[in-house]
């Protein structure tokens, strides 16, 4: 059966096109129920015995939720208690259009067999399809379609009443109009809240209910605290006319009454608008897309230097302007003003479930409590829960439901508990969730695309590849490395030149474009390395086995092979898919020992010495061109094998072999970048490192000037040369400190598509073109580069998305986001393990250097631990000393002592765990001794990273 719809559409060129849409109806679509004998279904989903203990429904029943119930109560639907649910096609399509995250969660539920959720395609069933009536809105038509489908299920299941044991269908809707019409047509219908409250055996589900608009108004005060948000139509008109600006709202970590709105301009240009005060922030939450209106120039202010945390008891919704807001404006009048505005409307909410802890209400038997998120940029959230005593001291997740204009805080609901605060597994889960790191187990759909074991290289594979198993190939990696991406060889040729090969795991052979495994890897983007844990981008069978270039096993590789002379000048470059058999898997220390031991002269050692000699020349050439050698401290934890707690903490030492591997990875990446760009100038995935704006160098120049050292920043080469000669007599660590500061001045390197950008330059490496090719086990960008290179040399076929510059650009954006969040997660993991280390060690005395000077504090670097901490001089628990801050120096005079950048100090280090959610390392000054400020040295025994180049 067929329905058709005809309409005309205007084309881009101004013409008119007639569109005919055909809609097929069928009479053989299954109902999905076990009790049905008429539908001739091959398999059923909905159980015969669909019982759940309920005050309202004492009989077995199936649930049909409408669209709004699915959109707002997805946390409830995900609970294992809720089973035997019919998701109508009408609902699924509406959810897909209105919320991609909820749609994904709903699809995940539908794939869970034990949930018994069934999708009924009512829009194609001849008895449930309905046409939209004249004058009927799309929303009303969809509500009617849901009611018609529910009515059909009631009639259909009634035919099997003798077998069904009183089985009924219950429609869930929060729409009063829809509920009334459903009741009039004889349907069994309840509000979602009514139904959930009736589940006597599962009262905890009440906490997971998102608040309805009625509930939100109930718990708000009568006083209007915030301006009304403008409707989207007025916002769009205002943006078009230029009276409003659209941007991303970025809340301050240090001041809950302040934020900036980041407004992307044309090309690379962007501006920031400062927002101050509750009224002007107007219920925007971090990362929301908002519309702002600039205030008149005489109302512009400067960023505040005051640190304000929204802590303690709940603020009263009816309170007058707080002292904090007054203090904010007083402090903001001091410095240069910035464009300042107010939020007039929300264009797109960026709400997600937030991790944090419950502040249990002091009012006896109250069910309303405040939740404090772990991320200080997120406001506190008011929730209702009957489990407060159980949840106290636990890390929990809470979702925001709304933020009425009468309420000081947004309203939300409890989602789930993560475990007790401070426990290692709980804190690790929190940092992964807060940094949006996908870490769920790989699904069966993904695992289904893995090779079947036992796996071996087939004759067909060998025929398409170069056999390099005879070469003396070896890998050099950190200790304990199981995901070995790269291996190397070096041998002398008959003509006296050298052949050098970089062999990279051929991951793209196993991960084919567009399948579930490929989509999962593209979404994850990168492997995330935490302290003592690795979150793989690809399943372990590939990462630690079939793709890992382990010794003495045959592996598929993608090889970049150069012919070089003894001065490391490239004579010829070629790329080939290959088969290798690594002769040794070495650590950096083992490789270094072989190179240094003059009694060893086997083939592996000769190869390593050849590589090391060439690497030194390559590095010299690179630095001569202006490549930067920067510094930051990377720490290594020694973990107890039984408790898995850190028992020692030290900065990593780098060897010649680290640099040796680095140089050849850089060379391979540059060679591949040039090849794929030559072949595909519009769609090559490249990596660039923008030059920092001059203002970024201000702190570096001031720090150098304080020691009478001149630094030139006109170019990367000028900076590299001046860093090389920057020395202070009697201060050997000065140059390292200067390079650490220089690292802080740098921009972030990013992936991009060559057809969407004209600036390819990599500032840090002083290279005109660059990409990532050498780590496909742990970076998805490298898999794309492998595919491009394979097509370029005729070793594989292309596919549409690979040649689409817009899709490549969108992919690059996701990879940049995942890479950035991975770095933040790694830092958070190091910070947490550092806290564990100091918790077990008590108080330590250590020497350090002043890295930054602030208005009321100095930031101190402890080289021994690669640790930074802040020494505050105006703490709440004692009288503030006399402070004089000079921004030009910058210097801070505390009483009679003046602190400058790079001053040597001695501090006590301990763990401040007074706030279990935001534990931090506390530093107090021992030396220099300042009366009323310094603390006496406790009687104790004194007891992350030079960054990898962008390989």
Order of alpha helices (4+ residues) and beta strands (2+ residues): beta-beta-beta-alpha-alpha-beta-alpha-alpha-beta-alpha-alpha-beta-alpha-beta-alpha-alpha-alpha-beta-beta-beta-alpha-beta-alpha-beta-beta-beta-beta-alpha-beta-beta-alpha-alpha-alpha-beta-beta-beta-beta-alpha-beta-beta-beta-beta-beta-alpha-alpha-beta-beta-alpha-beta-alpha-alpha-alpha-beta-alpha-alpha-beta-beta-beta-beta-beta-beta-beta-beta
